[in-house]
Amino acid sequence: MPEPLTASERRVAELAAEGLTNRGIAARLCITASTVEQHLTRVYRKLGVTGRNGLPAELGSGRAPAVI
């Protein structure tokens, strides 16, 4: 079973899956682009994907629950 995403990781991953850029995600969530990059790095590792293209399938599959 994959390691669950934190709520912050899940928010960033969902916006990335929608097609927002790192800068766009940062602006939307009022965080730095560096923080977005760090979250995405952890998300990719936890979900076993190599990039944004793999996010929609993993997020929609229920394999990536957020920690509340």
mmCIF file of the N, C-alpha and C atoms, coordinates in Angstrom:
data_MODEL
# 
_entry.id   MODEL 
# 
loop_
_atom_site.group_PDB 
_atom_site.id 
_atom_site.type_symbol 
_atom_site.label_atom_id 
_atom_site.label_alt_id 
_atom_site.label_comp_id 
_atom_site.label_asym_id 
_atom_site.label_entity_id 
_atom_site.label_seq_id 
_atom_site.pdbx_PDB_ins_code 
_atom_site.Cartn_x 
_atom_site.Cartn_y 
_atom_site.Cartn_z 
_atom_site.occupancy 
_atom_site.B_iso_or_equiv 
_atom_site.pdbx_formal_charge 
_atom_site.auth_seq_id 
_atom_site.auth_comp_id 
_atom_site.auth_asym_id 
_atom_site.auth_atom_id 
_atom_site.pdbx_PDB_model_num 
ATOM 1   N N  . MET A 1 1  ? 0.851  -1.183 0.000   1.00 0.00 ? 1  MET A N  1 
ATOM 2   C CA . MET A 1 1  ? 0.000  0.000  0.000   1.00 0.00 ? 1  MET A CA 1 
ATOM 3   C C  . MET A 1 1  ? 0.890  1.237  0.000   1.00 0.00 ? 1  MET A C  1 
ATOM 4   N N  . PRO A 1 2  ? 0.603  2.204  -0.889  1.00 0.00 ? 2  PRO A N  1 
ATOM 5   C CA . PRO A 1 2  ? 1.446  3.391  -0.958  1.00 0.00 ? 2  PRO A CA 1 
ATOM 6   C C  . PRO A 1 2  ? 1.322  4.242  0.305   1.00 0.00 ? 2  PRO A C  1 
ATOM 7   N N  . GLU A 1 3  ? 2.371  4.978  0.569   1.00 0.00 ? 3  GLU A N  1 
ATOM 8   C CA . GLU A 1 3  ? 2.366  5.888  1.715   1.00 0.00 ? 3  GLU A CA 1 
ATOM 9   C C  . GLU A 1 3  ? 1.353  6.999  1.450   1.00 0.00 ? 3  GLU A C  1 
ATOM 10  N N  . PRO A 1 4  ? 0.500  7.321  2.419   1.00 0.00 ? 4  PRO A N  1 
ATOM 11  C CA . PRO A 1 4  ? -0.517 8.354  2.174   1.00 0.00 ? 4  PRO A CA 1 
ATOM 12  C C  . PRO A 1 4  ? 0.097  9.742  2.012   1.00 0.00 ? 4  PRO A C  1 
ATOM 13  N N  . LEU A 1 5  ? -0.581 10.544 1.227   1.00 0.00 ? 5  LEU A N  1 
ATOM 14  C CA . LEU A 1 5  ? -0.154 11.923 1.026   1.00 0.00 ? 5  LEU A CA 1 
ATOM 15  C C  . LEU A 1 5  ? -0.672 12.779 2.171   1.00 0.00 ? 5  LEU A C  1 
ATOM 16  N N  . THR A 1 6  ? 0.101  13.798 2.517   1.00 0.00 ? 6  THR A N  1 
ATOM 17  C CA . THR A 1 6  ? -0.392 14.779 3.473   1.00 0.00 ? 6  THR A CA 1 
ATOM 18  C C  . THR A 1 6  ? -1.433 15.635 2.760   1.00 0.00 ? 6  THR A C  1 
ATOM 19  N N  . ALA A 1 7  ? -2.196 16.379 3.514   1.00 0.00 ? 7  ALA A N  1 
ATOM 20  C CA . ALA A 1 7  ? -3.202 17.258 2.917   1.00 0.00 ? 7  ALA A CA 1 
ATOM 21  C C  . ALA A 1 7  ? -2.551 18.275 1.980   1.00 0.00 ? 7  ALA A C  1 
ATOM 22  N N  . SER A 1 8  ? -1.403 18.804 2.368   1.00 0.00 ? 8  SER A N  1 
ATOM 23  C CA . SER A 1 8  ? -0.697 19.789 1.534   1.00 0.00 ? 8  SER A CA 1 
ATOM 24  C C  . SER A 1 8  ? -0.198 19.154 0.248   1.00 0.00 ? 8  SER A C  1 
ATOM 25  N N  . GLU A 1 9  ? 0.362  17.949 0.349   1.00 0.00 ? 9  GLU A N  1 
ATOM 26  C CA . GLU A 1 9  ? 0.839  17.246 -0.841  1.00 0.00 ? 9  GLU A CA 1 
ATOM 27  C C  . GLU A 1 9  ? -0.321 16.971 -1.783  1.00 0.00 ? 9  GLU A C  1 
ATOM 28  N N  . ARG A 1 10 ? -1.452 16.577 -1.234  1.00 0.00 ? 10 ARG A N  1 
ATOM 29  C CA . ARG A 1 10 ? -2.630 16.268 -2.042  1.00 0.00 ? 10 ARG A CA 1 
ATOM 30  C C  . ARG A 1 10 ? -3.115 17.512 -2.786  1.00 0.00 ? 10 ARG A C  1 
ATOM 31  N N  . ARG A 1 11 ? -3.185 18.660 -2.086  1.00 0.00 ? 11 ARG A N  1 
ATOM 32  C CA . ARG A 1 11 ? -3.625 19.904 -2.734  1.00 0.00 ? 11 ARG A CA 1 
ATOM 33  C C  . ARG A 1 11 ? -2.705 20.264 -3.900  1.00 0.00 ? 11 ARG A C  1 
ATOM 34  N N  . VAL A 1 12 ? -1.395 20.196 -3.666  1.00 0.00 ? 12 VAL A N  1 
ATOM 35  C CA . VAL A 1 12 ? -0.428 20.522 -4.719  1.00 0.00 ? 12 VAL A CA 1 
ATOM 36  C C  . VAL A 1 12 ? -0.559 19.537 -5.876  1.00 0.00 ? 12 VAL A C  1 
ATOM 37  N N  . ALA A 1 13 ? -0.661 18.261 -5.580  1.00 0.00 ? 13 ALA A N  1 
ATOM 38  C CA . ALA A 1 13 ? -0.764 17.237 -6.626  1.00 0.00 ? 13 ALA A CA 1 
ATOM 39  C C  . ALA A 1 13 ? -2.021 17.426 -7.466  1.00 0.00 ? 13 ALA A C  1 
ATOM 40  N N  . GLU A 1 14 ? -3.129 17.745 -6.831  1.00 0.00 ? 14 GLU A N  1 
ATOM 41  C CA . GLU A 1 14 ? -4.380 17.940 -7.576  1.00 0.00 ? 14 GLU A CA 1 
ATOM 42  C C  . GLU A 1 14 ? -4.275 19.128 -8.518  1.00 0.00 ? 14 GLU A C  1 
ATOM 43  N N  . LEU A 1 15 ? -3.659 20.212 -8.065  1.00 0.00 ? 15 LEU A N  1 
ATOM 44  C CA . LEU A 1 15 ? -3.498 21.386 -8.933  1.00 0.00 ? 15 LEU A CA 1 
ATOM 45  C C  . LEU A 1 15 ? -2.534 21.082 -10.075 1.00 0.00 ? 15 LEU A C  1 
ATOM 46  N N  . ALA A 1 16 ? -1.480 20.337 -9.796  1.00 0.00 ? 16 ALA A N  1 
ATOM 47  C CA . ALA A 1 16 ? -0.536 19.946 -10.851 1.00 0.00 ? 16 ALA A CA 1 
ATOM 48  C C  . ALA A 1 16 ? -1.240 19.056 -11.872 1.00 0.00 ? 16 ALA A C  1 
ATOM 49  N N  . ALA A 1 17 ? -2.086 18.158 -11.400 1.00 0.00 ? 17 ALA A N  1 
ATOM 50  C CA . ALA A 1 17 ? -2.828 17.267 -12.296 1.00 0.00 ? 17 ALA A CA 1 
ATOM 51  C C  . ALA A 1 17 ? -3.804 18.048 -13.175 1.00 0.00 ? 17 ALA A C  1 
ATOM 52  N N  . GLU A 1 18 ? -4.267 19.180 -12.676 1.00 0.00 ? 18 GLU A N  1 
ATOM 53  C CA . GLU A 1 18 ? -5.174 20.036 -13.454 1.00 0.00 ? 18 GLU A CA 1 
ATOM 54  C C  . GLU A 1 18 ? -4.425 20.844 -14.502 1.00 0.00 ? 18 GLU A C  1 
ATOM 55  N N  . GLY A 1 19 ? -3.093 20.840 -14.445 1.00 0.00 ? 19 GLY A N  1 
ATOM 56  C CA . GLY A 1 19 ? -2.300 21.523 -15.457 1.00 0.00 ? 19 GLY A CA 1 
ATOM 57  C C  . GLY A 1 19 ? -1.670 22.825 -15.023 1.00 0.00 ? 19 GLY A C  1 
ATOM 58  N N  . LEU A 1 20 ? -1.828 23.219 -13.763 1.00 0.00 ? 20 LEU A N  1 
ATOM 59  C CA . LEU A 1 20 ? -1.197 24.449 -13.306 1.00 0.00 ? 20 LEU A CA 1 
ATOM 60  C C  . LEU A 1 20 ? 0.315  24.270 -13.249 1.00 0.00 ? 20 LEU A C  1 
ATOM 61  N N  . THR A 1 21 ? 1.033  25.346 -13.519 1.00 0.00 ? 21 THR A N  1 
ATOM 62  C CA . THR A 1 21 ? 2.489  25.331 -13.392 1.00 0.00 ? 21 THR A CA 1 
ATOM 63  C C  . THR A 1 21 ? 2.861  25.428 -11.914 1.00 0.00 ? 21 THR A C  1 
ATOM 64  N N  . ASN A 1 22 ? 4.125  25.171 -11.617 1.00 0.00 ? 22 ASN A N  1 
ATOM 65  C CA . ASN A 1 22 ? 4.586  25.311 -10.235 1.00 0.00 ? 22 ASN A CA 1 
ATOM 66  C C  . ASN A 1 22 ? 4.346  26.724 -9.732  1.00 0.00 ? 22 ASN A C  1 
ATOM 67  N N  . ARG A 1 23 ? 4.617  27.712 -10.562 1.00 0.00 ? 23 ARG A N  1 
ATOM 68  C CA . ARG A 1 23 ? 4.399  29.106 -10.160 1.00 0.00 ? 23 ARG A CA 1 
ATOM 69  C C  . ARG A 1 23 ? 2.915  29.385 -9.953  1.00 0.00 ? 23 ARG A C  1 
ATOM 70  N N  . GLY A 1 24 ? 2.081  28.802 -10.799 1.00 0.00 ? 24 GLY A N  1 
ATOM 71  C CA . GLY A 1 24 ? 0.639  28.973 -10.665 1.00 0.00 ? 24 GLY A CA 1 
ATOM 72  C C  . GLY A 1 24 ? 0.106  28.346 -9.385  1.00 0.00 ? 24 GLY A C  1 
ATOM 73  N N  . ILE A 1 25 ? 0.632  27.159 -9.068  1.00 0.00 ? 25 ILE A N  1 
ATOM 74  C CA . ILE A 1 25 ? 0.241  26.478 -7.833  1.00 0.00 ? 25 ILE A CA 1 
ATOM 75  C C  . ILE A 1 25 ? 0.686  27.310 -6.629  1.00 0.00 ? 25 ILE A C  1 
ATOM 76  N N  . ALA A 1 26 ? 1.918  27.809 -6.697  1.00 0.00 ? 26 ALA A N  1 
ATOM 77  C CA . ALA A 1 26 ? 2.456  28.616 -5.598  1.00 0.00 ? 26 ALA A CA 1 
ATOM 78  C C  . ALA A 1 26 ? 1.591  29.847 -5.356  1.00 0.00 ? 26 ALA A C  1 
ATOM 79  N N  . ALA A 1 27 ? 1.201  30.514 -6.424  1.00 0.00 ? 27 ALA A N  1 
ATOM 80  C CA . ALA A 1 27 ? 0.369  31.716 -6.289  1.00 0.00 ? 27 ALA A CA 1 
ATOM 81  C C  . ALA A 1 27 ? -1.000 31.365 -5.715  1.00 0.00 ? 27 ALA A C  1 
ATOM 82  N N  . ARG A 1 28 ? -1.588 30.284 -6.194  1.00 0.00 ? 28 ARG A N  1 
ATOM 83  C CA . ARG A 1 28 ? -2.920 29.876 -5.742  1.00 0.00 ? 28 ARG A CA 1 
ATOM 84  C C  . ARG A 1 28 ? -2.920 29.525 -4.262  1.00 0.00 ? 28 ARG A C  1 
ATOM 85  N N  . LEU A 1 29 ? -1.849 28.842 -3.804  1.00 0.00 ? 29 LEU A N  1 
ATOM 86  C CA . LEU A 1 29 ? -1.804 28.370 -2.416  1.00 0.00 ? 29 LEU A CA 1 
ATOM 87  C C  . LEU A 1 29 ? -1.020 29.295 -1.480  1.00 0.00 ? 29 LEU A C  1 
ATOM 88  N N  . CYS A 1 30 ? -0.506 30.398 -2.010  1.00 0.00 ? 30 CYS A N  1 
ATOM 89  C CA . CYS A 1 30 ? 0.288  31.350 -1.219  1.00 0.00 ? 30 CYS A CA 1 
ATOM 90  C C  . CYS A 1 30 ? 1.480  30.669 -0.555  1.00 0.00 ? 30 CYS A C  1 
ATOM 91  N N  . ILE A 1 31 ? 2.212  29.896 -1.358  1.00 0.00 ? 31 ILE A N  1 
ATOM 92  C CA . ILE A 1 31 ? 3.452  29.254 -0.915  1.00 0.00 ? 31 ILE A CA 1 
ATOM 93  C C  . ILE A 1 31 ? 4.516  29.542 -1.965  1.00 0.00 ? 31 ILE A C  1 
ATOM 94  N N  . THR A 1 32 ? 5.758  29.183 -1.697  1.00 0.00 ? 32 THR A N  1 
ATOM 95  C CA . THR A 1 32 ? 6.811  29.431 -2.664  1.00 0.00 ? 32 THR A CA 1 
ATOM 96  C C  . THR A 1 32 ? 6.854  28.333 -3.722  1.00 0.00 ? 32 THR A C  1 
ATOM 97  N N  . ALA A 1 33 ? 7.433  28.665 -4.874  1.00 0.00 ? 33 ALA A N  1 
ATOM 98  C CA . ALA A 1 33 ? 7.599  27.671 -5.933  1.00 0.00 ? 33 ALA A CA 1 
ATOM 99  C C  . ALA A 1 33 ? 8.497  26.537 -5.450  1.00 0.00 ? 33 ALA A C  1 
ATOM 100 N N  . SER A 1 34 ? 9.459  26.849 -4.605  1.00 0.00 ? 34 SER A N  1 
ATOM 101 C CA . SER A 1 34 ? 10.330 25.821 -4.045  1.00 0.00 ? 34 SER A CA 1 
ATOM 102 C C  . SER A 1 34 ? 9.539  24.827 -3.200  1.00 0.00 ? 34 SER A C  1 
ATOM 103 N N  . THR A 1 35 ? 8.595  25.316 -2.433  1.00 0.00 ? 35 THR A N  1 
ATOM 104 C CA . THR A 1 35 ? 7.752  24.433 -1.621  1.00 0.00 ? 35 THR A CA 1 
ATOM 105 C C  . THR A 1 35 ? 6.925  23.524 -2.521  1.00 0.00 ? 35 THR A C  1 
ATOM 106 N N  . VAL A 1 36 ? 6.406  24.068 -3.618  1.00 0.00 ? 36 VAL A N  1 
ATOM 107 C CA . VAL A 1 36 ? 5.651  23.258 -4.573  1.00 0.00 ? 36 VAL A CA 1 
ATOM 108 C C  . VAL A 1 36 ? 6.542  22.141 -5.110  1.00 0.00 ? 36 VAL A C  1 
ATOM 109 N N  . GLU A 1 37 ? 7.768  22.482 -5.500  1.00 0.00 ? 37 GLU A N  1 
ATOM 110 C CA . GLU A 1 37 ? 8.707  21.482 -6.026  1.00 0.00 ? 37 GLU A CA 1 
ATOM 111 C C  . GLU A 1 37 ? 8.981  20.388 -4.995  1.00 0.00 ? 37 GLU A C  1 
ATOM 112 N N  . GLN A 1 38 ? 9.158  20.777 -3.748  1.00 0.00 ? 38 GLN A N  1 
ATOM 113 C CA . GLN A 1 38 ? 9.414  19.795 -2.697  1.00 0.00 ? 38 GLN A CA 1 
ATOM 114 C C  . GLN A 1 38 ? 8.219  18.870 -2.496  1.00 0.00 ? 38 GLN A C  1 
ATOM 115 N N  . HIS A 1 39 ? 7.029  19.441 -2.486  1.00 0.00 ? 39 HIS A N  1 
ATOM 116 C CA . HIS A 1 39 ? 5.823  18.618 -2.342  1.00 0.00 ? 39 HIS A CA 1 
ATOM 117 C C  . HIS A 1 39 ? 5.703  17.639 -3.514  1.00 0.00 ? 39 HIS A C  1 
ATOM 118 N N  . LEU A 1 40 ? 5.910  18.140 -4.727  1.00 0.00 ? 40 LEU A N  1 
ATOM 119 C CA . LEU A 1 40 ? 5.768  17.265 -5.893  1.00 0.00 ? 40 LEU A CA 1 
ATOM 120 C C  . LEU A 1 40 ? 6.813  16.144 -5.885  1.00 0.00 ? 40 LEU A C  1 
ATOM 121 N N  . THR A 1 41 ? 8.021  16.446 -5.453  1.00 0.00 ? 41 THR A N  1 
ATOM 122 C CA . THR A 1 41 ? 9.048  15.408 -5.366  1.00 0.00 ? 41 THR A CA 1 
ATOM 123 C C  . THR A 1 41 ? 8.590  14.292 -4.439  1.00 0.00 ? 41 THR A C  1 
ATOM 124 N N  . ARG A 1 42 ? 8.035  14.657 -3.289  1.00 0.00 ? 42 ARG A N  1 
ATOM 125 C CA . ARG A 1 42 ? 7.544  13.641 -2.346  1.00 0.00 ? 42 ARG A CA 1 
ATOM 126 C C  . ARG A 1 42 ? 6.332  12.899 -2.908  1.00 0.00 ? 42 ARG A C  1 
ATOM 127 N N  . VAL A 1 43 ? 5.445  13.627 -3.579  1.00 0.00 ? 43 VAL A N  1 
ATOM 128 C CA . VAL A 1 43 ? 4.261  12.999 -4.171  1.00 0.00 ? 43 VAL A CA 1 
ATOM 129 C C  . VAL A 1 43 ? 4.682  11.965 -5.209  1.00 0.00 ? 43 VAL A C  1 
ATOM 130 N N  . TYR A 1 44 ? 5.592  12.329 -6.097  1.00 0.00 ? 44 TYR A N  1 
ATOM 131 C CA . TYR A 1 44 ? 6.042  11.398 -7.136  1.00 0.00 ? 44 TYR A CA 1 
ATOM 132 C C  . TYR A 1 44 ? 6.628  10.140 -6.503  1.00 0.00 ? 44 TYR A C  1 
ATOM 133 N N  . ARG A 1 45 ? 7.438  10.313 -5.458  1.00 0.00 ? 45 ARG A N  1 
ATOM 134 C CA . ARG A 1 45 ? 8.047  9.159  -4.795  1.00 0.00 ? 45 ARG A CA 1 
ATOM 135 C C  . ARG A 1 45 ? 6.984  8.284  -4.147  1.00 0.00 ? 45 ARG A C  1 
ATOM 136 N N  . LYS A 1 46 ? 6.070  8.904  -3.425  1.00 0.00 ? 46 LYS A N  1 
ATOM 137 C CA . LYS A 1 46 ? 5.042  8.143  -2.721  1.00 0.00 ? 46 LYS A CA 1 
ATOM 138 C C  . LYS A 1 46 ? 4.131  7.384  -3.682  1.00 0.00 ? 46 LYS A C  1 
ATOM 139 N N  . LEU A 1 47 ? 3.808  7.988  -4.820  1.00 0.00 ? 47 LEU A N  1 
ATOM 140 C CA . LEU A 1 47 ? 2.891  7.374  -5.770  1.00 0.00 ? 47 LEU A CA 1 
ATOM 141 C C  . LEU A 1 47 ? 3.595  6.504  -6.801  1.00 0.00 ? 47 LEU A C  1 
ATOM 142 N N  . GLY A 1 48 ? 4.912  6.611  -6.851  1.00 0.00 ? 48 GLY A N  1 
ATOM 143 C CA . GLY A 1 48 ? 5.667  5.813  -7.810  1.00 0.00 ? 48 GLY A CA 1 
ATOM 144 C C  . GLY A 1 48 ? 5.475  6.270  -9.244  1.00 0.00 ? 48 GLY A C  1 
ATOM 145 N N  . VAL A 1 49 ? 5.326  7.576  -9.436  1.00 0.00 ? 49 VAL A N  1 
ATOM 146 C CA . VAL A 1 49 ? 5.203  8.125  -10.785 1.00 0.00 ? 49 VAL A CA 1 
ATOM 147 C C  . VAL A 1 49 ? 6.440  8.963  -11.089 1.00 0.00 ? 49 VAL A C  1 
ATOM 148 N N  . THR A 1 50 ? 6.676  9.190  -12.379 1.00 0.00 ? 50 THR A N  1 
ATOM 149 C CA . THR A 1 50 ? 7.873  9.932  -12.762 1.00 0.00 ? 50 THR A CA 1 
ATOM 150 C C  . THR A 1 50 ? 7.604  11.392 -13.077 1.00 0.00 ? 50 THR A C  1 
ATOM 151 N N  . GLY A 1 51 ? 6.344  11.778 -13.116 1.00 0.00 ? 51 GLY A N  1 
ATOM 152 C CA . GLY A 1 51 ? 6.042  13.170 -13.412 1.00 0.00 ? 51 GLY A CA 1 
ATOM 153 C C  . GLY A 1 51 ? 4.558  13.451 -13.370 1.00 0.00 ? 51 GLY A C  1 
ATOM 154 N N  . ARG A 1 52 ? 4.206  14.648 -13.786 1.00 0.00 ? 52 ARG A N  1 
ATOM 155 C CA . ARG A 1 52 ? 2.815  15.111 -13.729 1.00 0.00 ? 52 ARG A CA 1 
ATOM 156 C C  . ARG A 1 52 ? 1.858  14.239 -14.526 1.00 0.00 ? 52 ARG A C  1 
ATOM 157 N N  . ASN A 1 53 ? 2.342  13.650 -15.604 1.00 0.00 ? 53 ASN A N  1 
ATOM 158 C CA . ASN A 1 53 ? 1.459  12.841 -16.447 1.00 0.00 ? 53 ASN A CA 1 
ATOM 159 C C  . ASN A 1 53 ? 0.862  11.666 -15.686 1.00 0.00 ? 53 ASN A C  1 
ATOM 160 N N  . GLY A 1 54 ? 1.539  11.170 -14.668 1.00 0.00 ? 54 GLY A N  1 
ATOM 161 C CA . GLY A 1 54 ? 1.036  10.041 -13.905 1.00 0.00 ? 54 GLY A CA 1 
ATOM 162 C C  . GLY A 1 54 ? 0.092  10.418 -12.778 1.00 0.00 ? 54 GLY A C  1 
ATOM 163 N N  . LEU A 1 55 ? -0.008 11.694 -12.482 1.00 0.00 ? 55 LEU A N  1 
ATOM 164 C CA . LEU A 1 55 ? -0.819 12.124 -11.341 1.00 0.00 ? 55 LEU A CA 1 
ATOM 165 C C  . LEU A 1 55 ? -2.321 11.877 -11.494 1.00 0.00 ? 55 LEU A C  1 
ATOM 166 N N  . PRO A 1 56 ? -2.939 12.242 -12.621 1.00 0.00 ? 56 PRO A N  1 
ATOM 167 C CA . PRO A 1 56 ? -4.395 12.062 -12.692 1.00 0.00 ? 56 PRO A CA 1 
ATOM 168 C C  . PRO A 1 56 ? -4.838 10.621 -12.430 1.00 0.00 ? 56 PRO A C  1 
ATOM 169 N N  . ALA A 1 57 ? -4.139 9.661  -12.998 1.00 0.00 ? 57 ALA A N  1 
ATOM 170 C CA . ALA A 1 57 ? -4.522 8.256  -12.816 1.00 0.00 ? 57 ALA A CA 1 
ATOM 171 C C  . ALA A 1 57 ? -4.373 7.835  -11.363 1.00 0.00 ? 57 ALA A C  1 
ATOM 172 N N  . GLU A 1 58 ? -3.298 8.247  -10.724 1.00 0.00 ? 58 GLU A N  1 
ATOM 173 C CA . GLU A 1 58 ? -3.061 7.852  -9.335  1.00 0.00 ? 58 GLU A CA 1 
ATOM 174 C C  . GLU A 1 58 ? -4.011 8.554  -8.373  1.00 0.00 ? 58 GLU A C  1 
ATOM 175 N N  . LEU A 1 59 ? -4.260 9.823  -8.595  1.00 0.00 ? 59 LEU A N  1 
ATOM 176 C CA . LEU A 1 59 ? -5.150 10.572 -7.703  1.00 0.00 ? 59 LEU A CA 1 
ATOM 177 C C  . LEU A 1 59 ? -6.588 10.100 -7.854  1.00 0.00 ? 59 LEU A C  1 
ATOM 178 N N  . GLY A 1 60 ? -6.972 9.734  -9.068  1.00 0.00 ? 60 GLY A N  1 
ATOM 179 C CA . GLY A 1 60 ? -8.331 9.286  -9.312  1.00 0.00 ? 60 GLY A CA 1 
ATOM 180 C C  . GLY A 1 60 ? -8.583 7.846  -8.929  1.00 0.00 ? 60 GLY A C  1 
ATOM 181 N N  . SER A 1 61 ? -7.510 7.089  -8.677  1.00 0.00 ? 61 SER A N  1 
ATOM 182 C CA . SER A 1 61 ? -7.664 5.667  -8.394  1.00 0.00 ? 61 SER A CA 1 
ATOM 183 C C  . SER A 1 61 ? -7.972 5.376  -6.941  1.00 0.00 ? 61 SER A C  1 
ATOM 184 N N  . GLY A 1 62 ? -7.863 6.393  -6.088  1.00 0.00 ? 62 GLY A N  1 
ATOM 185 C CA . GLY A 1 62 ? -8.062 6.160  -4.660  1.00 0.00 ? 62 GLY A CA 1 
ATOM 186 C C  . GLY A 1 62 ? -6.831 5.609  -3.994  1.00 0.00 ? 62 GLY A C  1 
ATOM 187 N N  . ARG A 1 63 ? -5.737 5.491  -4.727  1.00 0.00 ? 63 ARG A N  1 
ATOM 188 C CA . ARG A 1 63 ? -4.506 4.971  -4.146  1.00 0.00 ? 63 ARG A CA 1 
ATOM 189 C C  . ARG A 1 63 ? -3.745 6.034  -3.381  1.00 0.00 ? 63 ARG A C  1 
ATOM 190 N N  . ALA A 1 64 ? -4.197 7.268  -3.442  1.00 0.00 ? 64 ALA A N  1 
ATOM 191 C CA . ALA A 1 64 ? -3.464 8.370  -2.829  1.00 0.00 ? 64 ALA A CA 1 
ATOM 192 C C  . ALA A 1 64 ? -4.319 9.100  -1.806  1.00 0.00 ? 64 ALA A C  1 
ATOM 193 N N  . PRO A 1 65 ? -4.709 8.459  -0.715  1.00 0.00 ? 65 PRO A N  1 
ATOM 194 C CA . PRO A 1 65 ? -5.548 9.156  0.264   1.00 0.00 ? 65 PRO A CA 1 
ATOM 195 C C  . PRO A 1 65 ? -4.769 10.240 1.003   1.00 0.00 ? 65 PRO A C  1 
ATOM 196 N N  . ALA A 1 66 ? -5.446 11.308 1.322   1.00 0.00 ? 66 ALA A N  1 
ATOM 197 C CA . ALA A 1 66 ? -4.828 12.375 2.111   1.00 0.00 ? 66 ALA A CA 1 
ATOM 198 C C  . ALA A 1 66 ? -4.935 12.053 3.580   1.00 0.00 ? 66 ALA A C  1 
ATOM 199 N N  . VAL A 1 67 ? -3.943 12.472 4.312   1.00 0.00 ? 67 VAL A N  1 
ATOM 200 C CA . VAL A 1 67 ? -3.975 12.343 5.765   1.00 0.00 ? 67 VAL A CA 1 
ATOM 201 C C  . VAL A 1 67 ? -4.727 13.542 6.298   1.00 0.00 ? 67 VAL A C  1 
ATOM 202 N N  . ILE A 1 68 ? -5.671 13.294 7.161   1.00 0.00 ? 68 ILE A N  1 
ATOM 203 C CA . ILE A 1 68 ? -6.470 14.412 7.725   1.00 0.00 ? 68 ILE A CA 1 
ATOM 204 C C  . ILE A 1 68 ? -5.907 14.846 9.049   1.00 0.00 ? 68 ILE A C  1 
# 
